[in-house]
Amino acid sequence: MPTVIMVVIAVVIIAAVAYLAWTWSRTQRLKRRFGPEYDRALEAHGGRAAAERELRSREQAHRDLELHDLAPERRDQYKEQWLRVQERFVDAPQEAVEEADRLVTVVLGERGYPTRGFDEQAAHLSVEHARTLDHYRRGREISERAQGRQATTEDLRQAMVHYRALFDDLLAVPAGHGVAETPRS
């Protein structure tokens, strides 16, 4: 076999291996970033290539948002509001769940996320809050059932737990932005 052909074959093999390594690496990065949302996208889009295109599209749209952290005093105000919503649950569980949903939406808006349309919210949240996004989905589903009087008090309690998971995630101080620790002697 001529040397030129062997070189061409070697280059093709190296290029194929590099391409496979690159796509595997990209897939692993997306799986890490999106967690359970990666599997949801696979199911919704019928295949890896389409799902990964969708997830990369979400990342791009997310980069276009002007997101910001909450000031510590705003975090405290929202925590107080959440406590009032939880207290209301005892006497009016359905109304408390509706308030929890509204409070999450307010926090989303203040952080810079879109507040119109659940699907758009979920797509943007999936980029940085994929681990708690399923809680939001479950809370919304229960909230919608409750509007049709199809949810029990236990369902409503679960909705509060689900909303709380996302709420806490949205209020969390990002890594590296916390109060500096005093060195120990």
C-alpha positions, 0 to 999 in steps of 0.5 A: 500500500502506498505511503500516501494512502496510509497517511490519508487513512491515518489522518481520517482515523485520527480525525474520526477519533478526535470528533468522537472524543469531542462529541462525547466530551460535549455530551458529558458536559451537557449531562453534568450541566443539565442533569435530569433535564438532559434526559427530559430533552432526550425524551422530548426531542427523540434523540441525542443530536436534537436534544443537545441542539436544544440544550445548547440553544438554551445556553445561548438564550441564557447568555443573552439574559441580564441576570444578577444576584439578589442583594442580601437585604432583598434575600432577607425580605423574600425569606420573610415573605416566604415565612408568611406564605408558609404560615398562611398554608395552615388556614388556606392551603390553596391560596398559599400555594398560589402565593408561593407560585407568585413569589417564585415568579417575582424572585425570577423577575428580580433576578432577571429571568423572564416571567412570562410563560412557564415553558420559557421560564423552565428553559432558562432555569434549566441552564443554572437550576436544572437540579431544582427545575423538576421541583418547579415543574411538580409544584406547577402541576399540583398548582394547576390541579388545585385550580380545578379542585383536583388536589388534596391538602397533602398534594398542596403541601407537596407543592409548597415543598417543591416551590421551596426547593426552587425558591431556596435555589434562587435565593442562594448566594453563588459560590465565591460570593459569600461572606469572607471567613475570618482566618483561624489561628 
